[in-house]
Amino acid sequence: MGTTSRLLALGLAALLVGCTAPSGPSGPVLGSTSVTGPATPDATALPDAATTSDPAATSAGGAADAASSPTKVLLLMEENTQVGEVLGAGRTPYLEGVVGQAARVTDMQAGYPTLCPSLPAYLLLTSGSTHGVCNSDGPGSLQVEAPNLFEEVATSGREWRVYAEGMRTTCQRQDSDDGRYAVRHTAAPYYPSEAERCERWQVPLGDTEGGALREGLASGLPAFSLVVPDLCHDMHGGDACTGDRVEEGDAWLSRWLPRILGSSDYRSGDLLVVLTWDEGSTLSNDIATLVFHPVLAGTTVDRRTDHCDTLRTMSEVLDVPALGCAAQAVGLVEAEDLGLGLDRR
């Protein structure tokens, strides 16, 4: 983060505390892993937002209740869209309206080859390596025996969740028949270490009327949450989808981000929210990324970053060792800007 941005962030942090109650390598670094299968190289529901003043259902942008250092992460994944299609093109009026409430990462690359599909991005984000995978095979034929963020969180005595829209059963290991749920976007089923936990912790997302994510926002999220819209809402698009894929994704964000940023986890400063895209296109992997936390509002990160930096930041917040390429990465934002310090691990 540039000097001006850091001063803005730290100044806002001081203001919030005073007013309230007491870039890594361009590609993955391969670690010691075993990949089985084909690989090619490189419960309290929230009230309705329209009829209540409940903080978890109001629009984003209200002052935080406190500015504590985050200890939880929510990673919200969108798909297959270059930054120029997302910001500045007039297709995302909601998202462009909330950019000022986040740290905007202006030079973000996916960090893996443009001709590879989505799955390598999710492996990179959760283990620090693509493990040589450049396909979209299902977990029935592809298993990655490698240290991963899910396992680290569980080993530390905390819980994770994958909230997947369109999934019919917990830890569903096949794409849905309607073409909207894609297991390759969920990561956890590909790690043998998480086979048992996946049956309990990878759950159908639900909708704004009720379901697992809405209940988690009301009662408190686990340490790590991966939120996965379906293909009609993640800007990927598909045969089952109608309308402009980017506009539909923006509309979905307009329904869910206000609830996420209005939750007590976020307003207390306990939750860091990372909104990013898995990749751009076959021509460019220049993607949009926004990092939401009360002390980061209105700041800009203008150095080169990639998914290794995303994993580094999530690891720092969760206080677990940075895996693979994340060990050499800097992070999307500097740890001290979030009040994390350099001696947590």
C-alpha positions, 0 to 999 in steps of 0.5 A: 500500500502506498504511503498516502494510502497507509496514512489514510488507513491509519488515520481512519483507524485512529478516528474510529477507535477514538469515537467508539467504545473501548507482492509475491512471485508471478506464479505459484511455488510448488511445494511437497504435494501429491496430486491424484488424477489428471493434471497438466502443467502449467441459526437466527435468520436476519430480518428483511433488509427492506423492512428493518433497521437491523445492522446486518440488513442495512446498506453498506457504508455505516460507521463501524462499531469498533476498529479491532484487528480482524480475526476472520476472513470471508472470501467472496469469489466472482468469475472470468471477468477482466477489471475493465468489464467490472469497474469503469464500464457502467455495468456494475452500478452497485459495485462502483458505488461501494468501491470507496468503502474498501481498499481497491487493489489496482494492479491485480493478476490471477497469477497463473496462465491465462489458458488454464480454467478456474480450478487452479485459481481456487487451489492457488488461493487455498494452498499457495500452488496450482500443483500443476493442475490446468483442468476443471476435473471433478474431485472424483478423479482429481485429489490434491494431497497438500497442506491447505488453508481449510486444514490449517483452520481446522487444526487450529481448533476453529471452523471453516465454511464453504457457502455454495449457491446452487448446491443441493447437498452438503459437499456436493461433488458433482456439478448440478444438472441445471448447470448453475453449481460448479464443484470446481469453484469450491476447492474443499472437495479436492483436498483429502484432508477435508473429506470428513469436514466437507460433509459438515462444513461445505453447505448450500448458501441459501438466499437472502430470505433464509439459509446457511449464509444468512444465519451465519451473518446473524449468529457469527461467521466461522474463522474462514468463509468461502462464498461461492455464487452460482454461475448465473450470479458470479459473472461466469454465465452459462446456458441456464443464465439469462441477462448480462452476466456482469450486470446479473453478478452486480445485482447479486452483490447488491443483495448480499454485500450490504448484509455482509458489511452490515453484520456484527462481525464486520462492524466490530472490525473482526471480519475482513472481506476480500472480493476478487475474481478467479481470472480474467480471460484468455487474453488477460488475467488482470482482475478486480479486487476489493478488500473491505475492512473499516480501517481500509475504506477509501484506500488504494493498493497500486503495486503488483499483486496476485492470488499469492498475496490474497492467500498471504493476507488471509493467512495473516488474519487467520494467524496460520502459516502462509503456504506455498507462494504466499510465504514469499508474498507481501499481501494485498494490504500490509499487516500493520495497516490492519493492526496485526503486527509482524509477530503473530506467528 
